[in-house]
Amino acid sequence: MNLKSLFKICLVALLIVACKNDVKEDSNATVAPVEADFSFNVEEFADIKILRYQIPGWDNLSLKEQKLVYYLTEAGLAGRDIIWDQNYRHNLKIRHALENVYTNYSGDKSSDDWKNFETYLKRVWFSNGIHHHYSNAKIKPEFDKTYLTELFTATNTELEAEAFDVIFNDKDVKKVNKVKGIDNVLESAVNFYGPDVTQKEVTEFYKTKSSPNPEQPLSHGLNSQLVKEDGVIKERVYKSGGLYGSAIDEIVSWLEKAKGVAENDAQGEALGLLIQYYKTGDLQTWDDYNVAWTAATEGNIDYINSFIEVYNDPIGYTGSYETIVQINDFDMSQKMAVLSENAQWFEDNSPLMDEHKKDSVVGVTYKVVNVAGEAGDASPSTPIGVNLPNANWIRAAVGSKSVSLGNIINAYSNAGGTGRLEEFAHDEEEVALEEEYGQLADKLHTALHEVIGHASGQLNPGVGETKETLKTYASTLEEGRADLVGLYYLYDSKLQELGLVEDWEKVGKAAFDGYIRNGLMTQLIRLDLGDDVEEAHMRNRQWVSAWVYEKGQADNVIEKVTRDGKTYFNITDYEKLHDLFGQLLRETQRIKSEGDYAAVEALVEGYGVKVDQDIHAEVLERNKQFPSPPYSGFVNPVLVPETNDAGEITAIKVTHPDVFAEQMLRYSKHYNHLPDVN
């Protein structure tokens, strides 16, 4: 087999998606071999499918490396309850009450009410709280207050009235509410802000914050909660001795063990700074840590740990607790290094205005990794790829790390697809392109998104961070901008020149078809009829697709086709669509570089929020024939240490949970490090 063919097969086996994005609905990937008799599927309930994943190469690690993975995984799980409290102030007390019922109820478990109770609890577990993990809407139980009261009575379960009532009433209905024209902080139930704190008070509070070096702005608000005491806004910092201190102390104890078995000095230095950050909550230490962590690229093991992504904050300040422990796949990482090695070429040849291009793209590393454990906002619903750190100045001065979670992708692929392609594709040619090139196109698109997209472009001198200038639209603008980088270069012969594809034109066509099909139609299966689009990635896919559809109407670049009462979108001119993607990329970078709030508001509200209700109803009806749930997530492998008489670890074995509830109850028992009220 020639090198190019080998590379293509390897590439098809992996996928990265920007930040916390989605798996494509149809899976035709070439997948890696799996262990005999290993079942990736665990169970399904409501709109959720629970899967398992393997840890390839675990037995090839040294005992020291296995200890490092184990300690980092335990550190992540030690903070698990933090995300529950961050997501909503009543989540922990509600979870404990529901779990008490689940484990102690001895009554009739064959009734529909009990089955509905079980499903509700599983949905709450999956979402790390009572709000849906994706839509942010409060999960509606399919049982009434009377039945829950009976369960509480039968199991001697107590829950304060406000927390009990909120399960059923119309209060705190959205975890994150980014609707235009409201107080987004006040109308969001997320616990980054006290329930009586307003958006104006938050922005005014952070206006008073300054950084020692304005060119290296600190991430104010990243690790704190704002509350109002006696009418005065105060900051409660996440740190040892501060908010979430009891869980953070547990995290630190495991991180210190991890530091003791670090693979090299650079890794140990980064872990030491992370420990110091957790102890002090100091944001300068956080930046120092990110610089050290970004530069620490050697070794088999890496990790993500702390308060990181700001998607759950309606105005983009506070980070959700998240951890992922990773084992490097050196073979796959070496094959994909070509993208990071050519990052400057992509920057130089982009359609951006010259003043918005970086003269020197530095430190972009890209690795394929295998996940060994996840917690917080990364579990059970997991990202498929990550690009960090988020601070623009660190990206510009030091670089960034992009990783693809290879074994997660493999698990998705082995769990099977849903067959929606033929239903929503315009014709057999589109189906054939997708079947032959679609998976490869997806992998390359998301690789370009992470490695090139997020690293590209620069802010104009004096322009503040995007969370300050673009506010609630910052996340969707950034994700759309990175998507556009990927789309623009997917239809470029450079990919074939680099050996990444064998037919750049067909790969590009498949990518364009899939993106438009998803952005204008198939992603709508995740919304209830009548809902607006609110999630940042869904918004960006819609505003990108809707903008190019509208701008190309004069030349019929994308035609809307109705056949047998069904709607399709057919691309008639890929060259012109490529040019439109370039125009929109240029404009989105201008918006980011200049901090143009009026322009981003017009773009997102005009193209990314409202849904064509007729098409939405049609999509939902056509989708009824496909029973597979639209969302998937994972139970984690369990790392079980074996010890000698002296208590020293001699081996670490990997086991897998058989049912979702088993892992959730185990986590609640062993990693219960926070009180119900924090």
Buried (B, 14 or more C-beta within 10 A) or exposed (E): EEEEEEBBEBBBBBBBBBBBBBBBBBBBBEBBEBEEEEEBBBBBBBBBBBBBBBBBBBEEBEEEBBBBBBBBBBBBBBBBBBBBBBBBBBBBBBBBBBBBBBEEBEEEEEEEBBBBBBBBBBBBBBBBBBBBBBBBBBBEBEBEEEBBEBBBEEBEBEBEEEBBEBBBEEEBBBBBBBBEEEBBBBBBBBBBBBEEBBBEBBBEBBEEEEBEEEEBBBBBBBBBBBBBEEEEBEBBBBBBEBBBBBBBBBBBBBBBBBBEBBBEEBBBBBBBBBBBBBBBBBBBBBBBBBBBBBBBBEBBBBBBBBBBBBBBBBBBBBBBBBBBBBBBBEEBBEBBBBBBEBBBBBBEEBBBEEEBBBEEBBBBBBBBBBBBBBBBBBBBBBBBBBBBBBBBBBBBBBBBBBBBBBBBBBBBBBBEBBEBBEBBBBEEEBBBBBBBBBBBBBBBBBBBBBBBBBBBBBBEEEBEBBBBBBBBBBBBBBBBBBBBBBBBBBBBEBBBEBEBBBBBBBBBBBBBBBBBBBBBBBBBBBBEEEEBBBBBBBBBBBBBBBBBBEBBEEEEBBBEEEEEEEBBBBBEBBEBBBBBBBBBBBBBBBBBBBBBBEBBBEBBBEBBBEBBEEBBBBBBEBBEEBEBBBBBBBBBBBBEBEEEEEEEBEEBEBEBBEEBBEBBBEBBEEBEBBEBEB
